[in-house]
Amino acid sequence: MTGPTSAVPRPDPVEEVRFGSTAYRLFGKLRVRDPAAPTILLLHGLGFHSFEYDALAPCLTEASFNSLALDFRCHGRSEGPRGRWSLQDLVDDADAGVELLSQRLQGKIGVFGNSLGAIVGVYLATRNSKVESVVASNCPTRVADFGVTKFRKTLLAFMKALAAFVPIRVSVNHFIPYDRILRSQRIMEQVRGDPLIADARRFAPSTYADMFEWNALDIIKNVRVPLLVLYALQDGLQSPEQSTLLFDAASCEKEMRAIDTGHVPDLEDPALLAPILKDWFDRTLRR
């Protein structure tokens, strides 16, 4: 008679993939549990890359979802000049990720994005009919409300004038230090020690100019698929009102809920976030 045994964790079935998006080759981490199961496209935050989902994606695999965490152009291991991109460029990259999934797999496709990834996901849902559900977490709905001061506008004008004569990039850490987006000292040290992040978080003046104009209210009314808006109760970067603006302006099937984390829940507490995503995507992608 044998005694009780511990469950053996499934191996993490990660496949590194490369695929095209306009002029660049992108890098991604694809996890396939079942080709016929729903798949979640995971979109990372400003200056980060697919490492952001290294803990959350296996939780989705255990919940019987496939997933693809990609590196946007100019980030991580994807091609493109560091710090020189626009929001529409990143929407093109997410679109390319959906096309890769539709070629490789058969199940429905949903999107989870946090911060920058959230606004990219919202735009993506308006242009790609293969996206059938979206979760927008801590979305910078109207950046001018919290990021654009008179001083920063003046500084941007100076940088744009200087950039006409010399190449210039300025770290976003001057505007948004790590301790405003991350509460965990351990994670902050990991991020600071990642050269892929350090390089990708230095932006050209043209990228800053694009960022200052982001306004998801311009597009959210065109989203027709189910939308879950998440906001973090301990977000040190932006207030819950940003998420409320997005939710109120949406006319699709929608829900909004709070999560007790800081600005990046997928890094800080994937075990708390994963059941929320499982419940939402089970209801919207398996029906």
N, C-alpha and C positions, 0 to 999 in steps of 0.2 A: 504493500500500500504506500503510495507516494504522498508526500506532504504538499501543502499549498505552494504554488509558485507565483512569482511576480510576473505581471504582464510585460512582455518584451516590446519596447517601443518600435514602431515601424521605422525603417530607414528613411531619411529625408530624400525624396526622389528628385533632386534638383538637377536640371540640365542647363548649362550655359548656352545661350543662343545669340546669334548675331543676325540682324536683318536691316533692310534699308529704309530710310525715311528721307525723301528728297535727295539732297546731296551727301548725306552722311550714313554711316553704318552705326547702328545702335547695339548696345549690349543689354541682355536681360537674363533673368533667372526664371526658368519655366519648371513648374512642378505639376506633374500629371498623375492624378489618382485614378481617373477613369475618363477616357476620351469622350464619353457621352454625358459626363457630369457637367454642371455649370462651372464656368471659369471666371475668376475675379482678376481684373487688371488692376495692379497696385501702382499708384502714382506718388512719387516722393516729393519732399519739400524743397524749399529754396536752398540751392547749393549742396544738398545731400545727394545720395544715389541709392541704388537698390539694397544696400546694406540695411536701410531703414526697416526692411520687411523680413530680415533673416530670422527673427523670432516669431513674428505673426504668421508668415506664410505656412510654416509647418502645422500651426494650429488649424489653418483652413484645410490643409491636406487631411488632417485627422477628422475634420468635419465633412469629408467627402466632397471637397471642392478642388478644382484645379486652380492654379494661379500663375500669373506672369508679373514679376516685378522688373520694370525696365529702368535703365538710366536714360534720362533725357539727353538730347544732344548737348555738348559742351559740359557734361557732368559725368562723373564716375569713369567708367571704361568705354563710354560712347565717344564717337568722333565729334569734332567741332571745336572751334576756338573757345577757350575758357572765358566765360563772362560776357559772351556776345551772342545774345539770343533775344527773341521776343516771345510774348505769350502765344501768338499764333504759331510760331515755330514748334513750341512744345505740344500744342494741340495736334499739329501734323504728326509728331512723334507718337503720341497716344493713338492716333488714328492708324498709324502703321502697326502698332502693337495689336490692335483689334483685328486688322487684316491678317496678321500672322496667326492669331488664335483661330480665326474662321477657316483658315487653310489647314491647320493642324488638328483641330478638335471639332466635335459636333454639338456640344452643349451650348446653352444660352450664355451670354456674356454680361457680367456686371462690372462696375467700376467702384473702387474705393480710392479716394484721394484725401490727403491731409494737407492743410495750408495751401501752398502753391498747387499741390496735386489736386486739391479740391476744386479750385477755380478752373484748372485744365479739364477736370472731369465734367464739370458743368458745361463748358463749351463743347467738349467732345460729344455729349449726349444730344446736342442740337444738330449735329452734322453727320453722325454715323448711326444709321437705323439698326445696326447690329447690337448696339448697346441697349439693354433692356431694363437696367436698374442702376441707380447711382447713389453712393453715400458720399456726401460732402462734409468733411470734418474740419472744423475751425477754418472755414473758408474766409479769405480776406475779401469780403464782398465788395466793400467800397474803400479802397486803400487810402484815399485822400482823407478819410475820417480820422485815421490814426497815424499815418506815415508821412504826410506832406505838410511840413511847417514852412513858414516864410523863409527861415534860414536855409532849409534844405532846398527849396526852390532856387534861392540865390546861389547856393553851392553848386547845384546841378548846372545852372547857366554858366558858371565859371568853368566847370569841368568840360562842358560841351565846347566852349570856346577854346580851351586848352587842347582838347582832343583833335582839333583841326590841324594842330602843328606837331604834336607828339602823341604816341600811343599812351593811353592811361587807363588804369583800372583801379578802383577803390573798393576796399573790403566792406561788405555789408555789416561786418562786426562793429564798425564805427557807428552805425545807426541802430542795429539790433544785436546786442551782445548775447552770448550763449546763455547766460543765466536768466534771460527773459523768455527763452523758448524751451529750456531744459531744466528740470528740477533736480535730477540725479547727478551728483558729482562724478560718479563712475561713468555715466554716459557722456558727460561733458568732456572728460579726459579722453574717452575713446574718440569723440568727434574731433577734438583739437589735435589728436595724434594721427589723424587720417589725412595724408597729403592730397588725396583726391578731393576731399572736402575743402581744405584750405585754399586750393587753387580755384575751385569752382565758385567760391563765395566772394571772389573779387570780380566786380562788374564794370563793364565799360559804361560811359555816360549815356549812350543810346539805350542800354538795357535799363538803367535807372529811370530814364524818361518814360520808357514803356511801362515799367512797374507802377509809376506814379499815376498812370491813367487807368489802371485796372478797375473795372466796375462790373461785377457779375449781374447787377440789376439790369444791365443792358441786354442780357441774354437769357436770364433764368425763365422769363415768361414764355420762351420758346421750347422749354423742356417738356416733353410729353410722356416720359417714362416715370415710374415710381422713384421718389426722391426721399432719402433720409438725411436730415440735417443734424449733425452732432456738434455740440460745443462743450469745451472743457471748463469745469467749474474753477480750476486753479490756473487758468491761462494767464501768463504774465505778459503776453504780447498784445492781445486784442480782447475786447469786451464781448460778452455774449450778444450784444446788440447787433454785431456784424452778422451772426447767424440768424437772428430774428429778422433782420432786413431781407435776407435771402429767402427764408421760409415764407414770410408774408407776401413776397412778390411772386412766388411760384404758384401756378394754377393747376399743376398736375396732381396726381395722387401723392400725398406727402405726409411725413411724420417728422417730429423734432424731439430730440431728447438730449439730456445732459449726461456727461461722463466725468467722474471724479478723478481727473488727471490734470497735468499741465498741457502745454500747447501741442505736444507730439505723443498722443496716447499709444500709437503703434510701437513706439520705442520704449516708453515708460512703463506701460502695463498691458502687454499684448494679451495676457490671460483674462483681463477685464474686458478688453475690446472684442476678443474673438467670439464670445457667445452672442454679443449684440449683432455682429455681422452675420453669424450663422442664422440667427432668427430672422433677420431682414432678408437675406438672400434666399433662405429656404422659402419664405413666403412670396417673394417676387420673381424668383428664377425657376422654381420647381413646380409652379402651378400650371 
